Amino acid sequence: MTIEARHWVNTAIQQIEADFKRSADTHLIKLDIPSVPNIDLYFKDESTHPSGSLKHRLARSLFLYGLCNGWIKKDTPIIEASSGSTAISEAYFARLLGLPFIAVIPKTTAPQKIAQIEFYGGQCHLVSPDQIYAESERLAKELNGHYMDQFTFAERVTDWRGNNNIADSIFRQMSAERYPVPNWIVVSAGTGGTSATIGRYIRYHPQRHHNTQLAVVDPEHSVFIDYYQSGDASLTSHQCSRIEGIGRPRVEPSFIATVIDRMQRIPDAASFASIHFLEKILGRKLGGSTGTNFYGTLQIVSEMQQRGEHGSIVTLICDSGDRYLNTYYNDQWLKDQQFDLVPYTQALESFWNTGYLPNIQ
């Protein structure tokens, strides 16, 4: 690498680090549930990152990883396969560094996400969901660019042992709470990077966090939970997840099943009912994956309540519902997709009043 090229890389890394230092940590929000006085529930609000989602952490790490490995240089086109949120965050950092960015995304991606990618100067290349990987590789080769490949590298680009990762942040923020060591951390998986970071961190610090378990919630049409149960990495699905950002039709390399203590399948209608329920409680619209997290968390809270256990649980707000106004918050869209939210809404209301979440058959 020439001195000039090394100087550009050094400057690029400095710009990313400066951007990080300008950003405060995301909030930990406590949700008081009157019917469950001895179990405390917290949301780690990742929607407040500059690019609006949990994927901001991943995008920053992917760029630093690519720069330090010598894969990203001055004027290198950046290409990514994404369902939207990672592409938004990568477009943010590409603009910061003055690099061209192309998002290869499914044709079904929410229009608000496409608009945000373009707002940050990115281009959107819309394809069928099963074509995003091959098309990303083709574009990177054709343009002499760098394919970020979040689904391969998400589990390794973050330093899961040290500070400044999401797990370390959660435990630091919980330190003064009534139950400072969470019984459970509940997350959903898109790449598997977040669950890998949290699961490894818990195991690396057993003297402090040995009582914490990791639960991963999975939407319909995702093979992650089937892989977790069977160990068959060749599993695929012909359908794609309807909860943008989570669930995959194939077992992604970054999904590390062995760091997970429990997996739960959450019906999509339950996820949508949950975000509408949370809007009434929090006064905010949240993304579908947050609904998946919330419903799965309440299942665990309900079980703990029945066993008479005390403690705390942390889950994530992944992004804002403003990205899904035409879909998840559109009654006609829900009707057209034949989602019946009523049974799950009633179950959520029952939980709020009794602390018990009925099982919907």
C-alpha positions as CSV (number, residue, x, y, z in Angstrom):
1,M,0.0,0.0,0.0
2,T,1.4,3.4,-0.9
3,I,1.9,6.2,1.6
4,E,-1.0,8.1,0.0
5,A,-3.3,5.1,0.1
6,R,-2.4,4.4,3.8
7,H,-3.1,8.1,4.6
8,W,-6.6,7.8,3.1
9,V,-7.3,4.7,5.1
10,N,-6.0,6.3,8.3
11,T,-8.2,9.3,7.7
12,A,-11.2,7.2,7.0
13,I,-10.8,5.3,10.2
14,Q,-10.4,8.6,12.1
15,Q,-13.6,9.9,10.6
16,I,-15.6,6.8,11.7
17,E,-14.1,7.0,15.2
18,A,-14.9,10.7,15.4
19,D,-18.5,10.0,14.4
20,F,-18.7,7.3,17.1
21,K,-17.4,9.7,19.8
22,R,-20.1,12.3,18.7
23,S,-22.8,9.7,19.4
24,A,-24.1,9.0,22.9
25,D,-25.0,5.5,24.0
26,T,-28.5,4.3,23.3
27,H,-31.0,4.5,26.1
28,L,-32.2,1.6,28.3
29,I,-36.0,2.1,28.8
30,K,-37.8,0.5,31.7
31,L,-41.3,-0.7,31.0
32,D,-43.4,-0.9,34.2
33,I,-45.9,-3.7,34.0
34,P,-48.4,-3.4,36.9
35,S,-49.4,-7.1,36.8
36,V,-45.8,-8.3,37.1
37,P,-44.3,-6.4,40.1
38,N,-41.3,-8.6,40.6
39,I,-40.0,-8.9,37.1
40,D,-38.5,-5.8,35.4
41,L,-38.5,-5.4,31.6
42,Y,-36.1,-3.1,29.7
43,F,-35.8,-2.1,26.1
44,K,-32.4,-1.2,24.7
45,D,-33.5,1.5,22.2
46,E,-31.3,1.0,19.2
47,S,-33.5,3.2,17.0
48,T,-31.7,6.3,18.3
49,H,-28.5,5.7,16.4
50,P,-27.7,8.3,13.7
51,S,-28.9,6.0,10.9
52,G,-31.9,4.9,12.9
53,S,-31.4,1.2,13.8
54,L,-29.5,-1.5,15.5
55,K,-27.6,-2.0,12.2
56,H,-25.7,1.2,12.8
57,R,-23.3,-0.8,15.1
58,L,-22.9,-3.5,12.4
59,A,-22.3,-1.1,9.6
60,R,-19.6,0.8,11.5
61,S,-17.8,-2.5,12.4
62,L,-18.1,-3.8,8.8
63,F,-16.5,-0.6,7.5
64,L,-13.7,-0.7,10.0
65,Y,-13.1,-4.4,9.3
66,G,-12.9,-3.7,5.6
67,L,-10.6,-0.7,6.0
68,C,-8.2,-2.5,8.3
69,N,-8.1,-5.6,6.1
70,G,-7.2,-3.5,3.1
71,W,-10.4,-4.3,1.2
72,I,-11.8,-0.8,1.2
73,K,-9.7,1.9,-0.4
74,K,-10.3,5.4,-1.8
75,D,-13.1,5.4,-4.3
76,T,-13.9,1.7,-3.7
77,P,-17.6,1.0,-4.6
78,I,-19.4,-0.6,-1.6
79,I,-22.0,-3.2,-2.3
80,E,-24.3,-4.9,0.2
81,A,-27.0,-7.5,0.2
82,S,-29.7,-6.3,2.6
83,S,-33.3,-6.2,3.5
84,G,-33.0,-2.5,4.1
85,S,-31.8,-1.4,7.5
86,T,-28.1,-2.5,7.1
87,A,-28.1,-0.8,3.7
88,I,-29.3,2.4,5.3
89,S,-26.6,2.4,7.9
90,E,-23.9,1.4,5.4
91,A,-25.1,4.2,3.0
92,Y,-24.6,6.6,6.0
93,F,-21.0,5.6,6.5
94,A,-20.3,5.4,2.7
95,R,-21.4,9.1,2.5
96,L,-19.2,9.9,5.5
97,L,-16.2,8.5,3.6
98,G,-17.2,9.8,0.2
99,L,-17.6,6.3,-1.3
100,P,-20.2,5.1,-3.8
101,F,-22.7,2.7,-2.3
102,I,-25.1,0.2,-4.0
103,A,-27.7,-1.7,-1.9
104,V,-28.9,-4.9,-3.4
105,I,-32.3,-5.3,-1.8
106,P,-35.5,-7.3,-2.2
107,K,-38.2,-5.8,-4.4
108,T,-40.6,-6.0,-1.4
109,T,-38.4,-3.6,0.7
110,A,-40.4,-0.8,2.4
111,P,-40.5,2.4,0.3
112,Q,-39.4,4.4,3.4
113,K,-36.2,2.3,3.6
114,I,-35.4,2.8,-0.1
115,A,-35.9,6.6,0.4
116,Q,-33.5,6.6,3.3
117,I,-30.8,4.7,1.4
118,E,-31.1,7.2,-1.4
119,F,-31.1,10.1,1.1
120,Y,-27.6,9.1,2.1
121,G,-26.5,9.0,-1.5
122,G,-26.9,5.2,-2.0
123,Q,-28.3,3.5,-5.1
124,C,-30.9,0.8,-4.8
125,H,-30.7,-2.3,-7.0
126,L,-34.0,-4.2,-6.5
127,V,-34.1,-8.0,-7.1
128,S,-35.9,-11.1,-6.1
129,P,-35.0,-12.0,-2.5
130,D,-33.2,-15.2,-3.6
131,Q,-31.0,-13.2,-5.9
132,I,-29.5,-10.7,-3.5
133,Y,-26.3,-12.7,-2.7
134,A,-25.3,-13.6,-6.3
135,E,-26.2,-10.2,-7.6
136,S,-24.1,-8.5,-4.9
137,E,-21.1,-10.6,-5.8
138,R,-21.6,-10.0,-9.5
139,L,-21.8,-6.2,-9.0
140,A,-18.7,-6.1,-6.8
141,K,-16.7,-8.0,-9.4
142,E,-18.0,-6.0,-12.3
143,L,-17.3,-2.6,-10.6
144,N,-14.1,-3.7,-8.8
145,G,-15.8,-3.0,-5.6
146,H,-16.1,-4.5,-2.1
147,Y,-19.0,-6.7,-1.2
148,M,-19.5,-6.2,2.5
149,D,-21.3,-9.5,3.0
150,Q,-22.9,-8.9,6.3
151,F,-24.4,-12.4,6.5
152,T,-20.8,-13.9,6.6
153,F,-18.9,-11.3,8.6
154,A,-21.4,-10.0,11.2
155,E,-20.4,-12.4,13.8
156,R,-16.7,-11.6,13.6
157,V,-16.4,-7.9,13.0
158,T,-17.4,-6.9,16.5
159,D,-15.0,-7.3,19.5
160,W,-17.4,-9.3,21.7
161,R,-14.8,-9.5,24.5
162,G,-14.2,-5.8,25.0
163,N,-16.1,-2.6,25.7
164,N,-18.4,-0.6,23.4
165,N,-20.3,-3.6,22.0
166,I,-24.0,-3.9,22.7
167,A,-23.6,-6.6,25.4
168,D,-21.1,-4.5,27.4
169,S,-23.4,-1.5,27.1
170,I,-26.4,-3.4,28.4
171,F,-24.7,-4.7,31.5
172,R,-23.1,-1.3,32.3
173,Q,-26.5,0.4,32.1
174,M,-28.1,-2.3,34.2
175,S,-25.6,-2.0,37.0
176,A,-27.7,0.2,39.3
177,E,-31.0,-1.5,38.7
178,R,-33.0,-3.6,41.2
179,Y,-32.0,-6.8,39.4
180,P,-28.7,-5.7,37.7
181,V,-27.9,-9.1,36.2
182,P,-30.6,-10.0,33.7
183,N,-32.2,-13.4,33.8
184,W,-32.6,-13.2,30.1
185,I,-31.6,-11.1,27.1
186,V,-34.1,-11.6,24.2
187,V,-33.1,-10.7,20.6
188,S,-34.2,-11.6,17.1
189,A,-31.7,-12.6,14.4
190,G,-31.1,-11.3,10.9
191,T,-27.4,-12.0,10.4
192,G,-26.9,-13.5,13.8
193,G,-24.2,-11.0,14.6
194,T,-26.0,-9.5,17.7
195,S,-26.9,-12.8,19.2
196,A,-23.3,-14.0,18.6
197,T,-21.9,-10.9,20.3
198,I,-24.2,-11.2,23.3
199,G,-23.9,-14.9,23.7
200,R,-20.1,-14.9,23.6
201,Y,-19.9,-11.9,25.9
202,I,-22.0,-13.7,28.6
203,R,-19.7,-16.7,28.4
204,Y,-16.5,-14.6,28.4
205,H,-17.5,-12.9,31.7
206,P,-19.0,-15.8,33.7
207,Q,-17.9,-14.3,37.0
208,R,-20.2,-11.3,36.4
209,H,-23.0,-12.6,34.1
210,H,-23.2,-16.3,34.7
211,N,-26.9,-16.2,35.5
212,T,-27.9,-14.5,32.2
213,Q,-29.3,-16.6,29.4
214,L,-29.8,-15.7,25.8
215,A,-33.1,-16.3,24.0
216,V,-33.5,-15.7,20.2
217,V,-36.9,-15.2,18.7
218,D,-37.5,-16.1,15.1
219,P,-40.4,-15.1,12.7
220,E,-42.3,-17.4,10.4
221,H,-40.6,-18.7,7.2
222,S,-37.1,-18.5,8.9
223,V,-34.9,-21.5,9.0
224,F,-32.8,-20.4,12.0
225,I,-34.9,-22.1,14.6
226,D,-35.1,-25.3,12.5
227,Y,-31.3,-25.2,12.3
228,Y,-31.0,-24.6,16.0
229,Q,-33.1,-27.7,16.7
230,S,-31.7,-30.0,14.0
231,G,-28.1,-28.8,13.4
232,D,-28.8,-29.2,9.6
233,A,-27.0,-26.2,8.0
234,S,-28.3,-27.1,4.5
235,L,-31.9,-26.1,5.4
236,T,-33.6,-23.6,3.1
237,S,-37.1,-22.1,2.8
238,H,-38.9,-21.1,-0.4
239,Q,-40.6,-18.2,1.4
240,C,-39.0,-15.2,3.0
241,S,-39.6,-13.6,6.3
242,R,-42.4,-10.9,6.3
243,I,-40.7,-9.2,9.3
244,E,-38.1,-7.1,7.6
245,G,-34.6,-7.3,9.0
246,I,-34.9,-10.7,10.8
247,G,-35.4,-14.3,9.8
248,R,-33.6,-15.9,6.8
249,P,-34.5,-18.4,4.1
250,R,-31.1,-20.1,4.5
251,V,-28.7,-20.7,7.4
252,E,-26.4,-17.7,7.3
253,P,-22.7,-18.2,8.2
254,S,-22.9,-15.5,10.9
255,F,-25.7,-17.4,12.8
256,I,-24.0,-19.2,15.7
257,A,-26.5,-21.5,17.2
258,T,-24.3,-22.8,20.0
259,V,-24.2,-19.5,21.9
260,I,-28.0,-19.5,22.2
261,D,-29.8,-21.0,25.3
262,R,-33.4,-20.9,23.9
263,M,-35.2,-20.2,20.6
264,Q,-38.9,-19.4,20.1
265,R,-41.0,-19.1,16.9
266,I,-43.2,-16.0,17.0
267,P,-46.2,-15.8,14.6
268,D,-46.0,-12.8,12.4
269,A,-49.5,-11.7,13.5
270,A,-48.2,-11.7,17.1
271,S,-45.3,-9.4,16.0
272,F,-47.7,-6.9,14.3
273,A,-50.2,-7.0,17.2
274,S,-47.3,-6.3,19.6
275,I,-46.1,-3.1,17.8
276,H,-49.7,-1.7,17.8
277,F,-50.0,-2.6,21.5
278,L,-46.6,-1.0,22.2
279,E,-47.7,2.2,20.4
280,K,-50.5,2.6,23.0
281,I,-48.1,2.0,25.9
282,L,-45.0,3.9,24.7
283,G,-46.6,6.4,22.4
284,R,-44.2,5.4,19.6
285,K,-44.3,3.4,16.4
286,L,-41.7,0.7,16.3
287,G,-40.5,-1.8,13.7
288,G,-41.8,-5.3,13.3
289,S,-38.7,-7.0,14.7
290,T,-39.3,-5.1,18.0
291,G,-42.8,-6.7,18.1
292,T,-41.2,-10.1,17.6
293,N,-38.8,-9.4,20.5
294,F,-41.6,-8.1,22.7
295,Y,-43.9,-11.0,22.2
296,G,-41.2,-13.5,22.8
297,T,-40.1,-11.6,25.9
298,L,-43.6,-11.7,27.4
299,Q,-43.7,-15.4,26.9
300,I,-40.7,-15.7,29.1
301,V,-42.0,-13.2,31.6
302,S,-45.3,-15.1,31.8
303,E,-43.4,-18.4,32.5
304,M,-41.2,-16.7,35.2
305,Q,-44.3,-15.2,36.8
306,Q,-46.0,-18.6,37.0
307,R,-42.9,-20.1,38.7
308,G,-42.8,-17.3,41.2
309,E,-39.4,-16.0,40.0
310,H,-38.0,-12.5,40.4
311,G,-35.5,-10.8,38.1
312,S,-35.1,-8.7,35.0
313,I,-35.2,-9.2,31.2
314,V,-33.7,-7.0,28.5
315,T,-34.8,-6.9,24.8
316,L,-34.2,-4.5,21.9
317,I,-36.0,-1.8,20.0
318,C,-34.4,-2.4,16.6
319,D,-35.8,0.5,14.6
320,S,-38.6,3.0,14.2
321,G,-42.0,2.1,12.9
322,D,-41.9,5.2,10.6
323,R,-40.2,2.9,8.1
324,Y,-43.3,0.7,7.8
325,L,-46.2,3.1,7.6
326,N,-47.3,1.6,4.3
327,T,-47.2,-2.0,5.6
328,Y,-47.3,-2.9,9.3
329,Y,-49.2,0.3,10.2
330,N,-51.5,0.1,7.2
331,D,-54.8,-1.7,8.0
332,Q,-55.5,-2.4,4.3
333,W,-52.0,-4.0,3.9
334,L,-52.6,-6.2,7.0
335,K,-56.0,-7.2,5.7
336,D,-54.6,-8.0,2.2
337,Q,-51.9,-10.2,3.8
338,Q,-54.7,-12.0,5.8
339,F,-53.3,-11.2,9.2
340,D,-55.7,-11.6,12.1
341,L,-54.3,-9.5,15.0
342,V,-57.3,-9.8,17.2
343,P,-56.4,-13.0,19.1
344,Y,-52.9,-11.7,19.8
345,T,-54.1,-8.3,20.8
346,Q,-56.5,-9.9,23.3
347,A,-53.6,-12.1,24.6
348,L,-51.5,-9.0,25.1
349,E,-54.3,-7.2,26.9
350,S,-54.8,-10.3,29.1
351,F,-51.1,-10.3,30.0
352,W,-51.1,-6.6,30.9
353,N,-54.0,-7.2,33.3
354,T,-53.0,-10.6,34.8
355,G,-49.3,-11.2,34.1
356,Y,-50.2,-14.4,32.1
357,L,-49.9,-14.6,28.3
358,P,-52.4,-17.1,26.9
359,N,-51.2,-19.6,24.4
360,I,-52.8,-19.0,21.0
361,Q,-53.4,-22.1,18.9
